[in-house]
Amino acid sequence: MKSSLLEYPLKVFILEDQAPILDDCVGRMERSFRGGLLIEKYECRMDALEAIRRADRLSEPYDAAILDLKVPDHPGEDDYADMRVPKLFFELFGSTKTQLLQWTAYPEDKAIAEFIRDFGLPKQGHTYEVLSKENIDWPYIMKDFLLRASAEKHLGRVLDDPSLELLRSEEGVGCGVGQRGLMRSTINIPAFVLMLVASWEYLAEHRRHQAERTFKGTMWEIESLEGSARLRHESARRKVEEAEALAEALRAAARPASSDAVTL
């Protein structure tokens, strides 16, 4: 398991009809995420809608979508506010597949208010956020949004893994998983718990509760502390520290020697 959410790949959909804004947005995201973002860019609504339908046919949903509000239906036409794109994401991919960020200069537009009302937002499992282009902190807010999408995809998937249920159904042995669980599970429990704790602020509330329930009563029990978390038991914290030290040693060994090194 990787040591940071920034190292995981993420499939991102962007709808923005102004090329300079689009290029700036993409450049900032690619510099932030080391795992390689797979970014698909669209400048008109009809192309965007077709891309979403194609992804649905191929069973290849997007992890996150950043959507301008006022774009043209076709290149060269006038732009206008329309919510068909976010509606199609919810209709085809359901509530949990794609995290949606409406990035617009018109955050108070009535089309947004009607969309929120019609879908009964906010509600658990649906991620739909609105970010104003006038907000000077938009790069940091957008990065946090993508980190939350990454946490849902990569950590949520593991939390839903049936093998983690072995923690609840079998008597703990060794690192807190039953003997049969250790043999049947392919999850590196110390590394996964370390990622959970390090990424706690990016986990949705229901995922935090799920993580707490999953590890409750094991040596890997998680204690929530006002937006952050830690391992409750000292023995588990020591094991995590040992795992971190080993991981850093392996990373150091894999790094090429500096070209400035003096050969004796």
C-alpha positions in Angstrom: 0.0 0.0 0.0 1.3 3.5 -0.9 2.2 6.0 1.8 0.1 9.0 0.5 -3.2 9.5 -1.3 -1.2 11.8 -3.7 0.5 8.6 -5.0 -2.7 6.9 -6.1 -4.1 7.2 -9.7 -7.4 9.0 -10.1 -9.6 9.3 -13.2 -10.8 12.9 -13.5 -13.4 14.4 -15.8 -13.2 18.2 -16.5 -15.8 20.3 -18.3 -14.5 23.9 -19.0 -14.9 25.9 -22.1 -12.2 28.5 -21.4 -8.8 27.1 -22.6 -6.6 29.3 -20.3 -8.6 28.3 -17.2 -8.7 24.7 -18.2 -4.9 24.6 -18.8 -4.2 26.3 -15.5 -6.5 23.9 -13.6 -5.0 20.8 -15.2 -1.4 21.9 -14.7 -2.0 22.6 -11.0 -3.6 19.2 -10.4 -0.9 17.3 -12.3 1.8 19.0 -10.2 0.1 18.0 -7.0 -0.6 14.3 -7.6 2.3 12.0 -8.1 0.3 8.9 -8.9 -0.7 10.1 -12.3 -4.1 11.6 -12.9 -6.0 10.3 -15.9 -7.7 13.5 -17.0 -10.3 13.8 -19.7 -11.1 17.4 -20.8 -14.2 18.6 -22.6 -15.1 22.1 -23.7 -18.8 21.7 -24.7 -21.8 20.0 -23.1 -22.7 17.5 -25.9 -19.2 16.0 -26.0 -19.2 15.8 -22.2 -22.6 13.9 -22.2 -21.4 11.5 -24.8 -18.2 10.8 -22.9 -20.2 10.0 -19.7 -22.5 7.6 -21.6 -19.4 5.9 -23.2 -17.8 5.5 -19.8 -21.0 3.9 -18.6 -21.1 1.5 -21.5 -17.5 0.5 -20.9 -18.1 0.2 -17.1 -15.3 2.7 -16.5 -16.7 5.4 -14.2 -14.9 8.5 -13.4 -13.6 9.0 -9.8 -14.1 12.8 -9.8 -15.6 15.4 -12.0 -15.0 19.2 -12.1 -17.8 20.9 -13.9 -18.2 24.5 -15.2 -21.8 25.6 -15.1 -22.1 27.8 -18.2 -20.7 26.1 -21.3 -22.0 25.8 -24.9 -23.8 22.8 -26.2 -21.5 22.8 -29.2 -18.2 24.6 -30.0 -18.8 28.2 -31.1 -22.3 28.5 -29.6 -23.3 30.7 -26.7 -22.9 29.3 -23.2 -25.7 29.0 -20.7 -26.4 27.3 -17.3 -27.6 23.7 -17.5 -27.4 20.7 -15.1 -27.7 17.8 -17.5 -24.1 16.8 -17.0 -24.2 16.4 -13.2 -27.6 14.8 -13.5 -26.3 12.2 -15.9 -23.4 11.4 -13.5 -25.8 10.6 -10.7 -28.2 8.7 -13.0 -25.6 6.5 -14.6 -23.0 6.0 -11.9 -25.1 6.2 -8.8 -24.3 8.2 -5.7 -20.9 6.9 -4.7 -18.9 6.3 -7.9 -18.1 9.9 -9.0 -17.5 12.8 -6.7 -18.8 16.1 -8.3 -17.4 19.6 -7.9 -19.4 22.4 -9.6 -16.6 25.0 -10.3 -18.3 28.2 -11.5 -18.3 31.9 -11.5 -22.1 31.7 -10.7 -22.4 29.7 -7.5 -25.7 31.3 -6.6 -27.3 30.4 -10.0 -30.9 29.1 -9.7 -30.0 26.0 -11.8 -27.7 24.9 -9.0 -30.3 25.5 -6.3 -32.9 23.5 -8.2 -30.4 20.6 -8.7 -29.6 20.5 -5.0 -33.4 20.6 -4.2 -34.3 17.9 -6.8 -31.7 15.4 -5.5 -32.3 16.2 -1.9 -28.7 17.2 -1.3 -26.7 16.9 0.9 -27.2 13.3 1.8 -24.9 10.4 2.7 -23.1 8.9 -0.2 -23.6 11.8 -2.6 -20.7 14.2 -3.1 -21.7 17.4 -4.8 -19.8 20.5 -3.9 -19.9 24.0 -5.3 -16.7 26.1 -5.6 -16.6 29.7 -6.9 -14.0 30.6 -9.4 -13.7 33.9 -7.5 -12.3 32.1 -4.5 -8.6 32.7 -4.5 -8.0 29.5 -2.6 -9.6 27.4 -5.3 -6.4 25.4 -6.0 -6.2 24.2 -2.4 -9.9 23.5 -2.2 -9.9 21.6 -5.4 -6.8 19.5 -4.3 -8.7 18.6 -1.0 -11.7 17.6 -3.1 -9.6 15.3 -5.2 -8.0 13.8 -2.0 -11.4 13.0 -0.7 -12.3 11.4 -4.0 -9.1 9.3 -3.7 -9.8 8.3 -0.1 -13.3 7.1 -1.1 -11.9 5.1 -4.1 -8.9 3.5 -2.6 -9.6 3.3 1.2 -13.4 2.9 0.8 -12.8 -0.1 -1.5 -10.7 -1.8 1.1 -13.1 -1.0 3.9 -15.8 -2.8 1.8 -13.6 -5.8 1.2 -15.4 -8.9 2.7 -12.1 -10.2 4.2 -12.1 -7.3 6.7 -15.3 -8.8 8.1 -13.0 -11.6 9.4 -11.9 -9.1 12.0 -15.4 -9.1 13.4 -16.2 -12.8 13.1 -13.0 -14.5 14.3 -11.0 -14.4 17.5 -8.0 -12.1 17.1 -4.6 -13.7 16.8 -1.3 -12.0 16.4 -2.0 -8.6 14.7 -5.7 -8.7 15.5 -7.0 -10.9 12.7 -8.0 -14.5 13.1 -5.6 -17.2 12.1 -7.7 -18.1 9.0 -8.2 -14.5 8.3 -4.5 -13.9 8.1 -4.2 -16.7 5.5 -7.2 -15.7 3.5 -6.8 -11.9 3.5 -4.5 -10.1 1.0 -4.8 -6.8 2.9 -1.7 -5.5 4.7 -3.4 -4.6 7.9 -0.6 -2.4 9.4 -0.1 -0.5 6.2 -3.8 0.0 5.6 -4.5 1.2 9.2 -1.6 3.6 8.8 -3.1 5.0 5.7 -6.5 5.3 7.4 -5.1 7.3 10.3 -3.0 9.5 8.0 -5.9 10.2 5.7 -8.6 10.6 8.3 -9.5 14.2 7.4 -10.3 13.1 3.8 -12.6 10.3 4.8 -16.4 10.8 4.6 -18.1 10.6 8.0 -19.8 7.3 7.2 -16.3 5.9 6.2 -14.9 7.0 9.6 -17.6 5.2 11.4 -17.1 2.1 9.2 -13.4 2.1 10.0 -14.0 2.5 13.7 -16.5 -0.4 13.7 -14.2 -2.6 11.6 -11.2 -2.4 14.0 -13.1 -2.1 17.3 -11.9 -4.7 19.7 -8.7 -5.5 17.9 -5.2 -4.3 18.5 -5.8 -1.9 15.6 -8.7 -0.1 17.2 -8.9 3.5 16.0 -9.6 6.5 18.3 -11.1 9.6 16.6 -9.8 12.9 17.9 -11.6 16.0 16.5 -10.9 15.6 12.8 -7.9 13.4 13.2 -7.3 9.9 14.5 -4.8 7.6 16.2 -4.4 4.0 17.2 -5.7 3.4 20.6 -3.2 0.8 21.7 0.5 1.5 22.2 1.5 -1.9 20.9 -0.2 -1.1 17.6 1.5 2.3 17.4 4.9 0.6 17.9 4.2 -1.8 15.0 3.2 1.1 12.8 6.4 3.0 13.6 8.4 -0.1 12.8 6.5 -0.5 9.5 7.1 3.2 8.7 10.8 2.9 9.4 11.1 -0.2 7.2 9.2 1.5 4.4 11.5 4.5 4.5 14.6 2.3 4.5 13.3 0.5 1.4 12.6 3.8 -0.3 16.0 5.1 0.5 17.6 1.9 -0.9 15.6 2.3 -4.1 16.7 5.9 -4.7 19.6 6.3 -7.2 22.8 7.6 -5.7 23.4 11.4 -6.0 25.4 12.5 -9.0 27.3 14.8 -6.6 28.6 11.9 -4.5 32.4 11.7 -4.3 33.8 8.3 -5.4 36.8 7.2 -3.2 
